[in-house]
Amino acid sequence: MTTVNMLEAKTNLSRLVEAVESGAEAEVIIARNGKPAARLVPVETRRKPSILGIAKGKFEFDKKAFDALDEEVAKLFHGDGE
């Protein structure tokens, strides 16, 4: 974390933005009269959204075998009823 005064930030803004953008600096604190006033941080890039159904048709699903587990799962949650 680097701290710079307001005049230095104005003079070297492009360099400071590049340092934050490239990851050379995680953040830059800009101070006014020796007191922190602002924080320069990189903008988070948004991840590409997941596409539902992208694997459709690539896997087999046995619904009967899956449904057969209902009783077993219920016993795990509620016990055997003994």
C-alpha positions in Angstrom: 0.0 0.0 0.0 1.4 3.3 -1.1 0.4 6.7 0.3 0.9 9.8 -1.8 -0.1 13.4 -1.2 -2.6 15.2 -3.3 -0.1 17.1 -5.5 1.9 13.9 -6.2 -1.4 12.1 -7.1 -2.4 14.9 -9.5 1.1 14.9 -11.1 1.4 11.1 -11.4 -2.2 10.0 -11.8 -1.6 7.9 -14.9 1.3 6.1 -13.3 -0.7 5.4 -10.1 -3.7 4.1 -12.0 -1.4 1.8 -14.0 0.3 0.5 -10.8 -3.1 -0.4 -9.4 -4.5 -1.7 -12.6 -1.5 -4.0 -13.2 -1.5 -5.3 -9.7 1.9 -3.8 -8.8 0.0 -2.0 -6.0 -3.1 -3.4 -4.3 -4.3 0.2 -3.5 -2.9 3.7 -3.3 -4.0 6.0 -0.5 -4.3 9.7 -1.4 -3.7 12.0 1.5 -4.6 15.6 2.1 -2.5 17.5 4.7 -1.0 14.1 5.8 -4.4 12.5 6.5 -5.9 9.8 4.2 -8.6 11.2 2.0 -9.2 8.7 -0.7 -8.3 5.2 -1.8 -7.4 4.2 -5.4 -8.2 0.6 -6.0 -8.7 -1.5 -9.2 -12.2 -2.0 -10.5 -13.3 -5.6 -10.0 -13.9 -7.4 -13.3 -17.1 -9.2 -13.5 -17.0 -12.9 -14.1 -18.8 -14.2 -17.1 -22.2 -15.4 -16.0 -22.7 -19.2 -15.8 -24.9 -20.5 -18.6 -27.6 -22.9 -17.3 -28.1 -26.0 -19.3 -24.7 -25.8 -21.0 -24.1 -29.6 -20.3 -27.6 -30.6 -21.5 -27.5 -33.9 -23.2 -24.0 -34.7 -22.1 -24.9 -36.8 -19.1 -27.4 -39.5 -18.3 -29.7 -39.1 -15.3 -31.6 -42.1 -13.9 -34.6 -40.5 -12.4 -35.9 -43.8 -10.9 -32.7 -44.5 -9.1 -32.6 -40.9 -7.8 -36.2 -41.1 -6.6 -35.5 -44.4 -4.9 -33.2 -42.6 -2.5 -36.1 -40.5 -1.1 -36.9 -43.1 1.6 -33.2 -43.4 2.6 -32.7 -39.6 2.8 -35.9 -39.3 4.9 -34.6 -41.9 7.3 -31.3 -40.0 7.6 -33.2 -36.8 8.5 -36.0 -38.3 10.7 -34.5 -41.6 11.9 -36.0 -45.1 11.3 -39.1 -44.3 13.4 -38.1 -47.0 16.0 
